[in-house]
Amino acid sequence: VQLVESGGGLVQAGASLRLSCAFSGSTFSIDVMGWYRQAPGKRRELVATITNDGRSTNYADSVKGRFTITRDNSKNTMYLHINNLKPEDTAVYYCNAQDVRLEDPTWGQGSQEAVSS
């Protein structure tokens, strides 16, 4: 499985943004997918996860109500919709996929997102 994030950039506080994660390879074996982020000087943290069928999602408390994770398996793409961006959302955003055949998840290369106040 290969993952490629896109959609990051520099935006102003209050704006909305959509990050995309295109997945390819053995997509039939992908189970749960997720978004993580790592702010400067901080550890990587979970943002949200979504099951293979898209019916179950999970969010970090810090992003509930502003972030929405979705998945379109027909397009082999996962999304993270972010509303009302805040400066503290500045981070590198990574997508992650769990291949049921593997012990460790697969990571994308990351997409930098910066929010100016």
Biopython code that builds the backbone (N, CA, C, O; Angstrom):
import numpy as np
from Bio.PDB.StructureBuilder import StructureBuilder

atoms = [
    (1, "VAL", "N", (0.837, -1.195, 0.000)),
    (1, "VAL", "CA", (0.000, 0.000, 0.000)),
    (1, "VAL", "C", (0.876, 1.252, 0.000)),
    (1, "VAL", "O", (1.859, 1.340, 0.736)),
    (2, "GLN", "N", (0.503, 2.208, -0.833)),
    (2, "GLN", "CA", (1.203, 3.493, -0.855)),
    (2, "GLN", "C", (0.190, 4.601, -0.577)),
    (2, "GLN", "O", (-0.959, 4.538, -1.013)),
    (3, "LEU", "N", (0.640, 5.609, 0.151)),
    (3, "LEU", "CA", (-0.225, 6.723, 0.536)),
    (3, "LEU", "C", (0.420, 8.042, 0.144)),
    (3, "LEU", "O", (1.616, 8.239, 0.357)),
    (4, "VAL", "N", (-0.371, 8.952, -0.431)),
    (4, "VAL", "CA", (0.142, 10.261, -0.823)),
    (4, "VAL", "C", (-0.847, 11.330, -0.375)),
    (4, "VAL", "O", (-1.995, 11.356, -0.819)),
    (5, "GLU", "N", (-0.387, 12.217, 0.515)),
    (5, "GLU", "CA", (-1.237, 13.312, 1.000)),
    (5, "GLU", "C", (-1.104, 14.521, 0.079)),
    (5, "GLU", "O", (-0.082, 14.713, -0.581)),
    (6, "SER", "N", (-2.161, 15.331, 0.050)),
    (6, "SER", "CA", (-2.137, 16.597, -0.686)),
    (6, "SER", "C", (-3.175, 17.535, -0.092)),
    (6, "SER", "O", (-4.051, 17.118, 0.665)),
    (7, "GLY", "N", (-3.059, 18.817, -0.450)),
    (7, "GLY", "CA", (-4.052, 19.795, -0.014)),
    (7, "GLY", "C", (-3.576, 20.741, 1.051)),
    (7, "GLY", "O", (-4.309, 21.661, 1.415)),
    (8, "GLY", "N", (-2.374, 20.558, 1.569)),
    (8, "GLY", "CA", (-1.885, 21.452, 2.605)),
    (8, "GLY", "C", (-1.432, 22.776, 2.029)),
    (8, "GLY", "O", (-1.404, 22.962, 0.812)),
    (9, "GLY", "N", (-1.078, 23.696, 2.917)),
    (9, "GLY", "CA", (-0.609, 25.001, 2.480)),
    (9, "GLY", "C", (-0.749, 26.025, 3.575)),
    (9, "GLY", "O", (-0.950, 25.675, 4.738)),
    (10, "LEU", "N", (-0.645, 27.285, 3.215)),
    (10, "LEU", "CA", (-0.761, 28.387, 4.163)),
    (10, "LEU", "C", (-2.145, 29.019, 4.036)),
    (10, "LEU", "O", (-2.540, 29.455, 2.954)),
    (11, "VAL", "N", (-2.870, 29.063, 5.137)),
    (11, "VAL", "CA", (-4.205, 29.650, 5.138)),
    (11, "VAL", "C", (-4.353, 30.560, 6.349)),
    (11, "VAL", "O", (-3.558, 30.504, 7.286)),
    (12, "GLN", "N", (-5.373, 31.388, 6.313)),
    (12, "GLN", "CA", (-5.642, 32.273, 7.435)),
    (12, "GLN", "C", (-6.586, 31.609, 8.438)),
    (12, "GLN", "O", (-7.390, 30.749, 8.078)),
    (13, "ALA", "N", (-6.477, 32.010, 9.667)),
    (13, "ALA", "CA", (-7.371, 31.497, 10.707)),
    (13, "ALA", "C", (-8.820, 31.758, 10.304)),
    (13, "ALA", "O", (-9.157, 32.819, 9.779)),
    (14, "GLY", "N", (-9.667, 30.763, 10.565)),
    (14, "GLY", "CA", (-11.070, 30.870, 10.228)),
    (14, "GLY", "C", (-11.434, 30.242, 8.901)),
    (14, "GLY", "O", (-12.609, 30.004, 8.623)),
    (15, "ALA", "N", (-10.433, 29.972, 8.081)),
    (15, "ALA", "CA", (-10.683, 29.376, 6.772)),
    (15, "ALA", "C", (-10.984, 27.885, 6.907)),
    (15, "ALA", "O", (-10.834, 27.295, 7.977)),
    (16, "SER", "N", (-11.411, 27.297, 5.794)),
    (16, "SER", "CA", (-11.663, 25.857, 5.718)),
    (16, "SER", "C", (-10.689, 25.224, 4.740)),
    (16, "SER", "O", (-10.141, 25.896, 3.866)),
    (17, "LEU", "N", (-10.483, 23.929, 4.897)),
    (17, "LEU", "CA", (-9.497, 23.245, 4.079)),
    (17, "LEU", "C", (-9.879, 21.775, 3.965)),
    (17, "LEU", "O", (-10.515, 21.218, 4.860)),
    (18, "ARG", "N", (-9.487, 21.155, 2.856)),
    (18, "ARG", "CA", (-9.669, 19.726, 2.714)),
    (18, "ARG", "C", (-8.342, 19.067, 2.343)),
    (18, "ARG", "O", (-7.741, 19.391, 1.319)),
    (19, "LEU", "N", (-7.906, 18.161, 3.169)),
    (19, "LEU", "CA", (-6.718, 17.363, 2.869)),
    (19, "LEU", "C", (-7.159, 16.054, 2.232)),
    (19, "LEU", "O", (-8.205, 15.503, 2.576)),
    (20, "SER", "N", (-6.350, 15.565, 1.299)),
    (20, "SER", "CA", (-6.650, 14.298, 0.622)),
    (20, "SER", "C", (-5.517, 13.312, 0.841)),
    (20, "SER", "O", (-4.356, 13.700, 0.968)),
    (21, "CYS", "N", (-5.863, 12.038, 0.884)),
    (21, "CYS", "CA", (-4.878, 10.965, 0.976)),
    (21, "CYS", "C", (-5.254, 9.921, -0.057)),
    (21, "CYS", "O", (-6.227, 9.185, 0.106)),
    (22, "ALA", "N", (-4.471, 9.868, -1.120)),
    (22, "ALA", "CA", (-4.714, 8.878, -2.172)),
    (22, "ALA", "C", (-3.980, 7.591, -1.825)),
    (22, "ALA", "O", (-2.792, 7.612, -1.504)),
    (23, "PHE", "N", (-4.694, 6.470, -1.891)),
    (23, "PHE", "CA", (-4.038, 5.200, -1.591)),
    (23, "PHE", "C", (-4.059, 4.290, -2.810)),
    (23, "PHE", "O", (-4.996, 4.295, -3.609)),
    (24, "SER", "N", (-2.993, 3.513, -2.919)),
    (24, "SER", "CA", (-2.829, 2.635, -4.078)),
    (24, "SER", "C", (-2.116, 1.359, -3.647)),
    (24, "SER", "O", (-1.658, 1.244, -2.510)),
    (25, "GLY", "N", (-2.028, 0.414, -4.560)),
    (25, "GLY", "CA", (-1.402, -0.860, -4.242)),
    (25, "GLY", "C", (-2.466, -1.879, -3.863)),
    (25, "GLY", "O", (-3.506, -1.973, -4.515)),
    (26, "SER", "N", (-2.206, -2.628, -2.824)),
    (26, "SER", "CA", (-3.131, -3.679, -2.376)),
    (26, "SER", "C", (-4.249, -3.074, -1.538)),
    (26, "SER", "O", (-4.352, -3.322, -0.337)),
    (27, "THR", "N", (-5.080, -2.279, -2.192)),
    (27, "THR", "CA", (-6.116, -1.534, -1.463)),
    (27, "THR", "C", (-7.172, -2.449, -0.857)),
    (27, "THR", "O", (-7.855, -2.065, 0.093)),
    (28, "PHE", "N", (-7.311, -3.653, -1.399)),
    (28, "PHE", "CA", (-8.329, -4.578, -0.893)),
    (28, "PHE", "C", (-8.031, -5.001, 0.543)),
    (28, "PHE", "O", (-8.933, -5.432, 1.261)),
    (29, "SER", "N", (-6.779, -4.881, 0.965)),
    (29, "SER", "CA", (-6.388, -5.331, 2.296)),
    (29, "SER", "C", (-6.336, -4.209, 3.321)),
    (29, "SER", "O", (-5.942, -4.422, 4.468)),
    (30, "ILE", "N", (-6.736, -3.009, 2.901)),
    (30, "ILE", "CA", (-6.721, -1.861, 3.838)),
    (30, "ILE", "C", (-7.945, -1.920, 4.743)),
    (30, "ILE", "O", (-9.071, -2.088, 4.275)),
    (31, "ASP", "N", (-7.712, -1.781, 6.029)),
    (31, "ASP", "CA", (-8.806, -1.778, 6.999)),
    (31, "ASP", "C", (-9.015, -0.343, 7.479)),
    (31, "ASP", "O", (-9.461, 0.512, 6.714)),
    (32, "VAL", "N", (-8.699, -0.084, 8.722)),
    (32, "VAL", "CA", (-8.871, 1.262, 9.277)),
    (32, "VAL", "C", (-7.827, 2.217, 8.699)),
    (32, "VAL", "O", (-6.662, 1.854, 8.531)),
    (33, "MET", "N", (-8.257, 3.424, 8.401)),
    (33, "MET", "CA", (-7.346, 4.489, 7.986)),
    (33, "MET", "C", (-7.503, 5.662, 8.950)),
    (33, "MET", "O", (-8.510, 5.792, 9.645)),
    (34, "GLY", "N", (-6.477, 6.507, 8.970)),
    (34, "GLY", "CA", (-6.550, 7.621, 9.897)),
    (34, "GLY", "C", (-5.691, 8.798, 9.484)),
    (34, "GLY", "O", (-4.841, 8.703, 8.599)),
    (35, "TRP", "N", (-5.942, 9.907, 10.153)),
    (35, "TRP", "CA", (-5.128, 11.109, 10.011)),
    (35, "TRP", "C", (-4.439, 11.383, 11.352)),
    (35, "TRP", "O", (-5.045, 11.262, 12.417)),
    (36, "TYR", "N", (-3.182, 11.750, 11.273)),
    (36, "TYR", "CA", (-2.401, 12.137, 12.429)),
    (36, "TYR", "C", (-1.754, 13.483, 12.101)),
    (36, "TYR", "O", (-1.686, 13.882, 10.939)),
    (37, "ARG", "N", (-1.289, 14.165, 13.121)),
    (37, "ARG", "CA", (-0.567, 15.410, 12.872)),
    (37, "ARG", "C", (0.562, 15.565, 13.878)),
    (37, "ARG", "O", (0.517, 15.044, 14.992)),
    (38, "GLN", "N", (1.575, 16.303, 13.441)),
    (38, "GLN", "CA", (2.715, 16.581, 14.310)),
    (38, "GLN", "C", (3.051, 18.055, 14.207)),
    (38, "GLN", "O", (3.507, 18.536, 13.170)),
    (39, "ALA", "N", (2.820, 18.760, 15.295)),
    (39, "ALA", "CA", (3.140, 20.182, 15.358)),
    (39, "ALA", "C", (4.619, 20.354, 15.696)),
    (39, "ALA", "O", (5.235, 19.439, 16.242)),
    (40, "PRO", "N", (5.195, 21.514, 15.380)),
    (40, "PRO", "CA", (6.611, 21.751, 15.673)),
    (40, "PRO", "C", (6.932, 21.525, 17.141)),
    (40, "PRO", "O", (6.288, 22.098, 18.019)),
    (41, "GLY", "N", (7.924, 20.694, 17.402)),
    (41, "GLY", "CA", (8.349, 20.441, 18.765)),
    (41, "GLY", "C", (7.464, 19.517, 19.571)),
    (41, "GLY", "O", (7.682, 19.335, 20.769)),
    (42, "LYS", "N", (6.466, 18.932, 18.928)),
    (42, "LYS", "CA", (5.532, 18.062, 19.648)),
    (42, "LYS", "C", (5.521, 16.664, 19.040)),
    (42, "LYS", "O", (6.018, 16.441, 17.936)),
    (43, "ARG", "N", (4.945, 15.733, 19.788)),
    (43, "ARG", "CA", (4.822, 14.367, 19.310)),
    (43, "ARG", "C", (3.679, 14.247, 18.311)),
    (43, "ARG", "O", (2.739, 15.043, 18.326)),
    (44, "ARG", "N", (3.770, 13.253, 17.454)),
    (44, "ARG", "CA", (2.693, 12.987, 16.515)),
    (44, "ARG", "C", (1.455, 12.540, 17.291)),
    (44, "ARG", "O", (1.554, 11.726, 18.209)),
    (45, "GLU", "N", (0.298, 13.071, 16.923)),
    (45, "GLU", "CA", (-0.926, 12.736, 17.640)),
    (45, "GLU", "C", (-2.025, 12.315, 16.679)),
    (45, "GLU", "O", (-2.069, 12.738, 15.524)),
    (46, "LEU", "N", (-2.897, 11.482, 17.185)),
    (46, "LEU", "CA", (-4.044, 11.040, 16.412)),
    (46, "LEU", "C", (-5.038, 12.182, 16.232)),
    (46, "LEU", "O", (-5.332, 12.921, 17.172)),
    (47, "VAL", "N", (-5.554, 12.316, 15.006)),
    (47, "VAL", "CA", (-6.592, 13.301, 14.722)),
    (47, "VAL", "C", (-7.938, 12.605, 14.552)),
    (47, "VAL", "O", (-8.914, 12.952, 15.217)),
    (48, "ALA", "N", (-7.983, 11.625, 13.660)),
    (48, "ALA", "CA", (-9.249, 10.929, 13.395)),
    (48, "ALA", "C", (-8.975, 9.607, 12.693)),
    (48, "ALA", "O", (-7.955, 9.442, 12.024)),
    (49, "THR", "N", (-9.908, 8.664, 12.857)),
    (49, "THR", "CA", (-9.825, 7.388, 12.150)),
    (49, "THR", "C", (-11.172, 7.063, 11.523)),
    (49, "THR", "O", (-12.208, 7.595, 11.920)),
    (50, "ILE", "N", (-11.131, 6.173, 10.531)),
    (50, "ILE", "CA", (-12.352, 5.768, 9.837)),
    (50, "ILE", "C", (-12.205, 4.309, 9.412)),
    (50, "ILE", "O", (-11.138, 3.887, 8.966)),
    (51, "THR", "N", (-13.280, 3.552, 9.555)),
    (51, "THR", "CA", (-13.247, 2.149, 9.169)),
    (51, "THR", "C", (-13.338, 1.982, 7.658)),
    (51, "THR", "O", (-13.598, 2.940, 6.930)),
    (52, "ASN", "N", (-13.123, 0.774, 7.206)),
    (52, "ASN", "CA", (-13.091, 0.481, 5.777)),
    (52, "ASN", "C", (-14.391, 0.879, 5.080)),
    (52, "ASN", "O", (-14.358, 1.421, 3.975)),
    (53, "ASP", "N", (-15.524, 0.619, 5.711)),
    (53, "ASP", "CA", (-16.804, 0.943, 5.088)),
    (53, "ASP", "C", (-17.247, 2.378, 5.360)),
    (53, "ASP", "O", (-18.300, 2.804, 4.886)),
    (54, "GLY", "N", (-16.458, 3.114, 6.109)),
    (54, "GLY", "CA", (-16.759, 4.514, 6.377)),
    (54, "GLY", "C", (-17.852, 4.754, 7.392)),
    (54, "GLY", "O", (-18.224, 5.902, 7.634)),
    (55, "ARG", "N", (-18.373, 3.708, 7.989)),
    (55, "ARG", "CA", (-19.514, 3.865, 8.888)),
    (55, "ARG", "C", (-19.128, 4.283, 10.295)),
    (55, "ARG", "O", (-19.944, 4.843, 11.027)),
    (56, "SER", "N", (-17.905, 4.015, 10.669)),
    (56, "SER", "CA", (-17.477, 4.331, 12.030)),
    (56, "SER", "C", (-16.277, 5.255, 11.992)),
    (56, "SER", "O", (-15.283, 4.982, 11.318)),
    (57, "THR", "N", (-16.384, 6.357, 12.729)),
    (57, "THR", "CA", (-15.294, 7.317, 12.812)),
    (57, "THR", "C", (-14.968, 7.620, 14.263)),
    (57, "THR", "O", (-15.783, 7.411, 15.162)),
    (58, "ASN", "N", (-13.770, 8.113, 14.465)),
    (58, "ASN", "CA", (-13.318, 8.441, 15.816)),
    (58, "ASN", "C", (-12.473, 9.711, 15.724)),
    (58, "ASN", "O", (-11.671, 9.859, 14.802)),
    (59, "TYR", "N", (-12.653, 10.633, 16.688)),
    (59, "TYR", "CA", (-11.941, 11.910, 16.650)),
    (59, "TYR", "C", (-11.260, 12.203, 17.972)),
    (59, "TYR", "O", (-11.743, 11.820, 19.037)),
    (60, "ALA", "N", (-10.131, 12.889, 17.886)),
    (60, "ALA", "CA", (-9.512, 13.423, 19.086)),
    (60, "ALA", "C", (-10.420, 14.519, 19.645)),
    (60, "ALA", "O", (-11.075, 15.235, 18.887)),
    (61, "ASP", "N", (-10.457, 14.644, 20.963)),
    (61, "ASP", "CA", (-11.324, 15.642, 21.586)),
    (61, "ASP", "C", (-11.018, 17.055, 21.090)),
    (61, "ASP", "O", (-11.914, 17.893, 20.987)),
    (62, "SER", "N", (-9.763, 17.306, 20.787)),
    (62, "SER", "CA", (-9.344, 18.658, 20.402)),
    (62, "SER", "C", (-9.881, 19.098, 19.042)),
    (62, "SER", "O", (-9.863, 20.288, 18.730)),
    (63, "VAL", "N", (-10.360, 18.151, 18.226)),
    (63, "VAL", "CA", (-10.811, 18.511, 16.879)),
    (63, "VAL", "C", (-12.297, 18.224, 16.652)),
    (63, "VAL", "O", (-12.833, 18.536, 15.589)),
    (64, "LYS", "N", (-12.953, 17.640, 17.633)),
    (64, "LYS", "CA", (-14.373, 17.320, 17.468)),
    (64, "LYS", "C", (-15.178, 18.571, 17.156)),
    (64, "LYS", "O", (-15.011, 19.609, 17.796)),
    (65, "GLY", "N", (-16.046, 18.459, 16.173)),
    (65, "GLY", "CA", (-16.894, 19.570, 15.777)),
    (65, "GLY", "C", (-16.316, 20.418, 14.655)),
    (65, "GLY", "O", (-17.061, 21.135, 13.986)),
    (66, "ARG", "N", (-15.005, 20.356, 14.432)),
    (66, "ARG", "CA", (-14.372, 21.138, 13.361)),
    (66, "ARG", "C", (-13.800, 20.258, 12.255)),
    (66, "ARG", "O", (-13.708, 20.691, 11.107)),
    (67, "PHE", "N", (-13.417, 19.036, 12.587)),
    (67, "PHE", "CA", (-12.800, 18.133, 11.625)),
    (67, "PHE", "C", (-13.782, 17.022, 11.253)),
    (67, "PHE", "O", (-14.527, 16.525, 12.097)),
    (68, "THR", "N", (-13.767, 16.647, 9.984)),
    (68, "THR", "CA", (-14.580, 15.532, 9.515)),
    (68, "THR", "C", (-13.737, 14.640, 8.621)),
    (68, "THR", "O", (-13.140, 15.103, 7.648)),
    (69, "ILE", "N", (-13.691, 13.361, 8.957)),
    (69, "ILE", "CA", (-12.946, 12.393, 8.148)),
    (69, "ILE", "C", (-13.940, 11.629, 7.284)),
    (69, "ILE", "O", (-14.983, 11.183, 7.762)),
    (70, "THR", "N", (-13.604, 11.486, 6.011)),
    (70, "THR", "CA", (-14.442, 10.715, 5.088)),
    (70, "THR", "C", (-13.542, 9.851, 4.207)),
    (70, "THR", "O", (-12.322, 10.009, 4.165)),
    (71, "ARG", "N", (-14.191, 8.951, 3.522)),
    (71, "ARG", "CA", (-13.421, 7.998, 2.705)),
    (71, "ARG", "C", (-14.259, 7.611, 1.496)),
    (71, "ARG", "O", (-15.437, 7.286, 1.644)),
    (72, "ASP", "N", (-13.675, 7.639, 0.307)),
    (72, "ASP", "CA", (-14.338, 7.233, -0.929)),
    (72, "ASP", "C", (-13.512, 6.113, -1.541)),
    (72, "ASP", "O", (-12.537, 6.366, -2.249)),
    (73, "ASN", "N", (-13.898, 4.894, -1.271)),
    (73, "ASN", "CA", (-13.129, 3.753, -1.762)),
    (73, "ASN", "C", (-13.193, 3.614, -3.283)),
    (73, "ASN", "O", (-12.308, 3.005, -3.884)),
    (74, "SER", "N", (-14.231, 4.171, -3.909)),
    (74, "SER", "CA", (-14.319, 4.110, -5.374)),
    (74, "SER", "C", (-13.257, 4.988, -6.022)),
    (74, "SER", "O", (-12.873, 4.775, -7.172)),
    (75, "LYS", "N", (-12.785, 5.985, -5.262)),
    (75, "LYS", "CA", (-11.726, 6.876, -5.749)),
    (75, "LYS", "C", (-10.395, 6.606, -5.051)),
    (75, "LYS", "O", (-9.406, 7.298, -5.291)),
    (76, "ASN", "N", (-10.382, 5.596, -4.187)),
    (76, "ASN", "CA", (-9.165, 5.278, -3.421)),
    (76, "ASN", "C", (-8.598, 6.517, -2.735)),
    (76, "ASN", "O", (-7.398, 6.786, -2.789)),
    (77, "THR", "N", (-9.489, 7.261, -2.092)),
    (77, "THR", "CA", (-9.061, 8.507, -1.449)),
    (77, "THR", "C", (-9.763, 8.686, -0.110)),
    (77, "THR", "O", (-10.957, 8.420, 0.029)),
    (78, "MET", "N", (-8.997, 9.140, 0.863)),
    (78, "MET", "CA", (-9.525, 9.522, 2.169)),
    (78, "MET", "C", (-9.353, 11.031, 2.305)),
    (78, "MET", "O", (-8.403, 11.607, 1.774)),
    (79, "TYR", "N", (-10.276, 11.661, 3.018)),
    (79, "TYR", "CA", (-10.244, 13.119, 3.154)),
    (79, "TYR", "C", (-10.294, 13.537, 4.619)),
    (79, "TYR", "O", (-10.776, 12.803, 5.482)),
    (80, "LEU", "N", (-9.786, 14.726, 4.867)),
    (80, "LEU", "CA", (-9.958, 15.365, 6.165)),
    (80, "LEU", "C", (-10.444, 16.785, 5.895)),
    (80, "LEU", "O", (-9.706, 17.619, 5.370)),
    (81, "HIS", "N", (-11.694, 17.045, 6.262)),
    (81, "HIS", "CA", (-12.281, 18.362, 6.079)),
    (81, "HIS", "C", (-12.101, 19.137, 7.383)),
    (81, "HIS", "O", (-12.469, 18.657, 8.455)),
    (82, "ILE", "N", (-11.543, 20.317, 7.283)),
    (82, "ILE", "CA", (-11.268, 21.127, 8.471)),
    (82, "ILE", "C", (-11.971, 22.471, 8.329)),
    (82, "ILE", "O", (-11.779, 23.184, 7.345)),
    (83, "ASN", "N", (-12.775, 22.800, 9.310)),
    (83, "ASN", "CA", (-13.455, 24.092, 9.335)),
    (83, "ASN", "C", (-12.865, 24.971, 10.437)),
    (83, "ASN", "O", (-12.301, 24.479, 11.414)),
    (84, "ASN", "N", (-13.010, 26.275, 10.255)),
    (84, "ASN", "CA", (-12.580, 27.242, 11.268)),
    (84, "ASN", "C", (-11.158, 26.945, 11.756)),
    (84, "ASN", "O", (-10.927, 26.716, 12.944)),
    (85, "LEU", "N", (-10.228, 26.955, 10.825)),
    (85, "LEU", "CA", (-8.841, 26.652, 11.167)),
    (85, "LEU", "C", (-8.296, 27.618, 12.208)),
    (85, "LEU", "O", (-8.612, 28.808, 12.205)),
    (86, "LYS", "N", (-7.473, 27.077, 13.096)),
    (86, "LYS", "CA", (-6.857, 27.859, 14.160)),
    (86, "LYS", "C", (-5.337, 27.751, 14.044)),
    (86, "LYS", "O", (-4.822, 26.777, 13.495)),
    (87, "PRO", "N", (-4.620, 28.748, 14.561)),
    (87, "PRO", "CA", (-3.151, 28.671, 14.492)),
    (87, "PRO", "C", (-2.604, 27.385, 15.112)),
    (87, "PRO", "O", (-1.579, 26.874, 14.660)),
    (88, "GLU", "N", (-3.264, 26.864, 16.125)),
    (88, "GLU", "CA", (-2.779, 25.629, 16.767)),
    (88, "GLU", "C", (-2.992, 24.390, 15.904)),
    (88, "GLU", "O", (-2.550, 23.300, 16.266)),
    (89, "ASP", "N", (-3.666, 24.549, 14.762)),
    (89, "ASP", "CA", (-3.791, 23.441, 13.817)),
    (89, "ASP", "C", (-2.566, 23.320, 12.913)),
    (89, "ASP", "O", (-2.453, 22.370, 12.138)),
    (90, "THR", "N", (-1.654, 24.279, 13.014)),
    (90, "THR", "CA", (-0.427, 24.221, 12.224)),
    (90, "THR", "C", (0.352, 22.961, 12.561)),
    (90, "THR", "O", (0.696, 22.724, 13.719)),
    (91, "ALA", "N", (0.626, 22.160, 11.552)),
    (91, "ALA", "CA", (1.302, 20.879, 11.766)),
    (91, "ALA", "C", (1.550, 20.209, 10.417)),
    (91, "ALA", "O", (1.047, 20.648, 9.383)),
    (92, "VAL", "N", (2.327, 19.152, 10.454)),
    (92, "VAL", "CA", (2.405, 18.255, 9.304)),
    (92, "VAL", "C", (1.344, 17.178, 9.508)),
    (92, "VAL", "O", (1.313, 16.514, 10.544)),
    (93, "TYR", "N", (0.489, 17.014, 8.528)),
    (93, "TYR", "CA", (-0.596, 16.045, 8.618)),
    (93, "TYR", "C", (-0.224, 14.785, 7.831)),
    (93, "TYR", "O", (0.165, 14.846, 6.665)),
    (94, "TYR", "N", (-0.354, 13.657, 8.502)),
    (94, "TYR", "CA", (0.002, 12.368, 7.909)),
    (94, "TYR", "C", (-1.237, 11.478, 7.804)),
    (94, "TYR", "O", (-2.073, 11.456, 8.707)),
    (95, "CYS", "N", (-1.345, 10.754, 6.705)),
    (95, "CYS", "CA", (-2.372, 9.722, 6.658)),
    (95, "CYS", "C", (-1.718, 8.366, 6.915)),
    (95, "CYS", "O", (-0.516, 8.180, 6.727)),
    (96, "ASN", "N", (-2.537, 7.453, 7.340)),
    (96, "ASN", "CA", (-2.088, 6.178, 7.883)),
    (96, "ASN", "C", (-3.097, 5.118, 7.467)),
    (96, "ASN", "O", (-4.304, 5.364, 7.477)),
    (97, "ALA", "N", (-2.605, 3.946, 7.105)),
    (97, "ALA", "CA", (-3.509, 2.865, 6.707)),
    (97, "ALA", "C", (-3.037, 1.555, 7.311)),
    (97, "ALA", "O", (-1.847, 1.240, 7.289)),
    (98, "GLN", "N", (-3.971, 0.805, 7.845)),
    (98, "GLN", "CA", (-3.641, -0.497, 8.408)),
    (98, "GLN", "C", (-3.975, -1.575, 7.404)),
    (98, "GLN", "O", (-5.137, -1.801, 7.066)),
    (99, "ASP", "N", (-2.929, -2.237, 6.932)),
    (99, "ASP", "CA", (-3.091, -3.396, 6.053)),
    (99, "ASP", "C", (-3.313, -4.614, 6.957)),
    (99, "ASP", "O", (-2.502, -4.884, 7.842)),
    (100, "VAL", "N", (-4.394, -5.338, 6.739)),
    (100, "VAL", "CA", (-4.726, -6.443, 7.631)),
    (100, "VAL", "C", (-3.677, -7.554, 7.599)),
    (100, "VAL", "O", (-3.638, -8.401, 8.491)),
    (101, "ARG", "N", (-2.833, -7.549, 6.576)),
    (101, "ARG", "CA", (-1.813, -8.590, 6.452)),
    (101, "ARG", "C", (-0.530, -8.226, 7.183)),
    (101, "ARG", "O", (0.363, -9.058, 7.341)),
    (102, "LEU", "N", (-0.445, -6.978, 7.627)),
    (102, "LEU", "CA", (0.802, -6.493, 8.209)),
    (102, "LEU", "C", (0.611, -6.106, 9.674)),
    (102, "LEU", "O", (-0.495, -5.783, 10.107)),
    (103, "GLU", "N", (1.694, -6.145, 10.418)),
    (103, "GLU", "CA", (1.626, -5.775, 11.832)),
    (103, "GLU", "C", (1.658, -4.257, 12.000)),
    (103, "GLU", "O", (0.934, -3.704, 12.827)),
    (104, "ASP", "N", (2.495, -3.593, 11.216)),
    (104, "ASP", "CA", (2.649, -2.142, 11.351)),
    (104, "ASP", "C", (1.863, -1.408, 10.271)),
    (104, "ASP", "O", (1.743, -1.909, 9.153)),
    (105, "PRO", "N", (1.327, -0.227, 10.583)),
    (105, "PRO", "CA", (0.597, 0.542, 9.583)),
    (105, "PRO", "C", (1.536, 1.187, 8.570)),
    (105, "PRO", "O", (2.742, 1.286, 8.796)),
    (106, "THR", "N", (0.969, 1.618, 7.461)),
    (106, "THR", "CA", (1.704, 2.342, 6.428)),
    (106, "THR", "C", (1.432, 3.833, 6.585)),
    (106, "THR", "O", (0.312, 4.238, 6.894)),
    (107, "TRP", "N", (2.465, 4.650, 6.369)),
    (107, "TRP", "CA", (2.340, 6.102, 6.509)),
    (107, "TRP", "C", (2.597, 6.804, 5.191)),
    (107, "TRP", "O", (3.378, 6.339, 4.362)),
    (108, "GLY", "N", (1.922, 7.941, 5.011)),
    (108, "GLY", "CA", (2.237, 8.811, 3.903)),
    (108, "GLY", "C", (3.424, 9.689, 4.260)),
    (108, "GLY", "O", (3.970, 9.601, 5.360)),
    (109, "GLN", "N", (3.819, 10.543, 3.311)),
    (109, "GLN", "CA", (5.008, 11.372, 3.522)),
    (109, "GLN", "C", (4.695, 12.635, 4.313)),
    (109, "GLN", "O", (5.606, 13.304, 4.800)),
    (110, "GLY", "N", (3.429, 12.963, 4.442)),
    (110, "GLY", "CA", (3.023, 14.129, 5.210)),
    (110, "GLY", "C", (2.718, 15.333, 4.333)),
    (110, "GLY", "O", (3.281, 15.489, 3.250)),
    (111, "SER", "N", (1.819, 16.179, 4.817)),
    (111, "SER", "CA", (1.438, 17.411, 4.117)),
    (111, "SER", "C", (1.470, 18.556, 5.129)),
    (111, "SER", "O", (0.784, 18.508, 6.151)),
    (112, "GLN", "N", (2.262, 19.573, 4.843)),
    (112, "GLN", "CA", (2.417, 20.686, 5.771)),
    (112, "GLN", "C", (1.215, 21.620, 5.691)),
    (112, "GLN", "O", (0.790, 22.027, 4.610)),
    (113, "GLU", "N", (0.688, 21.944, 6.846)),
    (113, "GLU", "CA", (-0.404, 22.896, 6.933)),
    (113, "GLU", "C", (-0.020, 23.987, 7.923)),
    (113, "GLU", "O", (0.353, 23.694, 9.059)),
    (114, "ALA", "N", (-0.109, 25.237, 7.498)),
    (114, "ALA", "CA", (0.217, 26.355, 8.366)),
    (114, "ALA", "C", (-0.954, 27.331, 8.407)),
    (114, "ALA", "O", (-1.502, 27.696, 7.367)),
    (115, "VAL", "N", (-1.328, 27.746, 9.593)),
    (115, "VAL", "CA", (-2.456, 28.655, 9.782)),
    (115, "VAL", "C", (-1.952, 29.946, 10.406)),
    (115, "VAL", "O", (-1.376, 29.937, 11.494)),
    (116, "SER", "N", (-2.169, 31.044, 9.717)),
    (116, "SER", "CA", (-1.732, 32.342, 10.219)),
    (116, "SER", "C", (-2.879, 33.027, 10.954)),
    (116, "SER", "O", (-4.047, 32.876, 10.595)),
    (117, "SER", "N", (-2.525, 33.775, 11.984)),
    (117, "SER", "CA", (-3.553, 34.449, 12.791)),
    (117, "SER", "C", (-3.869, 35.829, 12.244)),
    (117, "SER", "O", (-4.710, 36.536, 12.799)),
]
sb = StructureBuilder()
sb.init_structure("model")
sb.init_model(0)
sb.init_chain("A")
sb.init_seg("    ")
for serial, (resi, resn, name, xyz) in enumerate(atoms, 1):
    if name == "N":
        sb.init_residue(resn, " ", resi, " ")
    sb.init_atom(name, np.array(xyz, "f"), 0.0, 1.0, " ", f" {name:<3s}", serial, name[0])
structure = sb.get_structure()
